[in-house]
Amino acid sequence: QVQLVESGGGLVQAGGSLRLSCAASGRTFSSYSMGWFRQAPGKEREFVAAISWNGGNTLYTDSVKGRFTISKDNAKNTVNLQMNSLKPEDTAVYYCARKRGLWGYVTGRANEYDYWGQGTQVTVSS
């Protein structure tokens, strides 16, 4: 059973930064692409960023391009999301997820991810 545990959320002022981390259990973490999603109150879950199994490819939703950076540390079984220049509209619960299938491509489609963390709250005040 794969477990994903997010950390690093909190309250920050607009323009500030946060770094989210997701620790994954399992010996095959290095073989899986990973993603970050978020869900704001009253809204559907949306894709934020994804990274390929070897870190060679990344994908971002347009609203975070140039502000967020996803990275993957296969030695530590972690995937991180560095968030800079945060805006109030970034407020949401952030989830990490593992893409279904070994050595997969990057994708923003949530139905292609099979394991999800419990989420960490990010609140950006104006």
C-alpha positions as CSV (number, residue, x, y, z in Angstrom):
1,Q,0.0,0.0,0.0
2,V,1.4,3.4,-1.0
3,Q,1.1,6.3,1.4
4,L,1.6,9.9,0.5
5,V,2.0,12.5,3.3
6,E,2.0,16.2,2.5
7,S,3.6,18.9,4.7
8,G,4.6,22.5,4.6
9,G,1.3,24.2,4.3
10,G,0.3,27.3,6.3
11,L,-0.7,30.9,6.3
12,V,1.3,33.4,4.3
13,Q,0.9,37.0,3.1
14,A,0.4,37.7,-0.6
15,G,3.8,37.8,-2.3
16,G,5.3,35.3,0.1
17,S,6.6,31.8,-0.4
18,L,5.9,28.3,0.8
19,R,7.5,24.9,0.1
20,L,5.3,21.9,0.1
21,S,6.7,18.4,0.5
22,C,5.2,15.0,-0.1
23,A,6.8,12.0,1.4
24,A,6.0,8.7,-0.3
25,S,6.3,5.1,1.1
26,G,7.4,2.3,-1.2
27,R,10.5,1.1,-2.8
28,T,9.5,2.0,-6.4
29,F,8.9,5.8,-5.9
30,S,11.6,6.6,-8.5
31,S,9.6,4.8,-11.2
32,Y,6.5,6.9,-10.9
33,S,5.5,10.3,-12.2
34,M,3.9,12.6,-9.5
35,G,1.6,15.5,-9.4
36,W,0.2,18.3,-7.3
37,F,-3.4,19.3,-7.3
38,R,-5.4,21.8,-5.2
39,Q,-9.0,22.3,-4.2
40,A,-10.4,25.7,-3.1
41,P,-13.6,25.9,-1.1
42,G,-16.6,25.4,-3.3
43,K,-14.5,24.6,-6.3
44,E,-13.5,21.4,-8.0
45,R,-10.1,19.9,-7.6
46,E,-7.7,21.3,-10.2
47,F,-4.3,20.4,-11.5
48,V,-1.3,22.4,-10.4
49,A,2.0,20.7,-11.5
50,A,3.4,17.3,-12.5
51,I,6.8,15.8,-12.9
52,S,8.0,12.7,-14.7
53,W,9.4,9.7,-12.9
54,N,13.0,10.8,-13.6
55,G,12.4,14.5,-13.2
56,G,13.2,15.2,-16.8
57,N,9.8,16.6,-17.7
58,T,7.5,19.0,-15.9
59,L,4.0,20.4,-16.6
60,Y,2.3,23.4,-15.0
61,T,-1.2,24.9,-15.1
62,D,-1.0,28.3,-16.7
63,S,-1.9,30.2,-13.5
64,V,1.3,29.1,-11.7
65,K,3.8,29.1,-14.5
66,G,6.8,31.2,-13.5
67,R,5.8,31.1,-9.8
68,F,5.8,27.5,-8.8
69,T,8.4,24.8,-9.3
70,I,8.0,21.1,-8.9
71,S,10.9,18.8,-8.1
72,K,11.4,15.2,-7.3
73,D,14.1,13.6,-5.0
74,N,14.2,9.9,-5.7
75,A,16.8,9.3,-3.1
76,K,14.5,10.7,-0.4
77,N,11.2,9.5,-1.9
78,T,9.9,13.1,-1.9
79,V,8.2,15.4,-4.3
80,N,8.3,19.1,-3.6
81,L,6.4,22.2,-4.7
82,Q,8.2,25.5,-4.3
83,M,5.6,28.3,-4.4
84,N,6.7,31.9,-4.8
85,S,4.8,35.2,-5.3
86,L,1.8,33.6,-3.8
87,K,-1.6,35.2,-4.4
88,P,-4.9,35.0,-2.5
89,E,-6.3,32.9,-5.3
90,D,-3.7,30.2,-4.5
91,T,-5.6,29.5,-1.3
92,A,-6.6,25.8,-1.3
93,V,-5.9,22.4,0.1
94,Y,-3.0,21.0,-1.8
95,Y,-2.7,17.3,-2.6
96,C,0.1,15.2,-4.0
97,A,-0.7,12.2,-6.1
98,R,1.1,9.3,-7.8
99,K,0.4,8.7,-11.5
100,R,-0.8,5.3,-12.4
101,G,1.7,3.1,-14.2
102,L,5.5,2.8,-14.1
103,W,7.6,5.4,-16.0
104,G,4.6,7.4,-17.1
105,Y,4.4,10.7,-18.9
106,V,3.3,13.9,-17.2
107,T,-0.4,14.7,-17.2
108,G,-2.8,17.0,-15.5
109,R,-5.7,14.6,-15.7
110,A,-6.7,13.6,-12.2
111,N,-8.2,10.2,-13.2
112,E,-4.7,9.1,-14.3
113,Y,-3.5,9.3,-10.6
114,D,-4.2,6.3,-8.4
115,Y,-2.8,7.3,-4.9
116,W,-3.5,10.6,-3.1
117,G,-2.3,12.2,0.0
118,Q,-4.6,13.7,2.7
119,G,-3.8,17.3,1.7
120,T,-2.2,20.3,3.3
121,Q,-3.9,23.7,3.7
122,V,-2.4,26.8,2.1
123,T,-3.9,30.1,2.9
124,V,-2.7,33.3,1.3
125,S,-3.9,36.6,2.9
126,S,-4.2,39.8,1.0
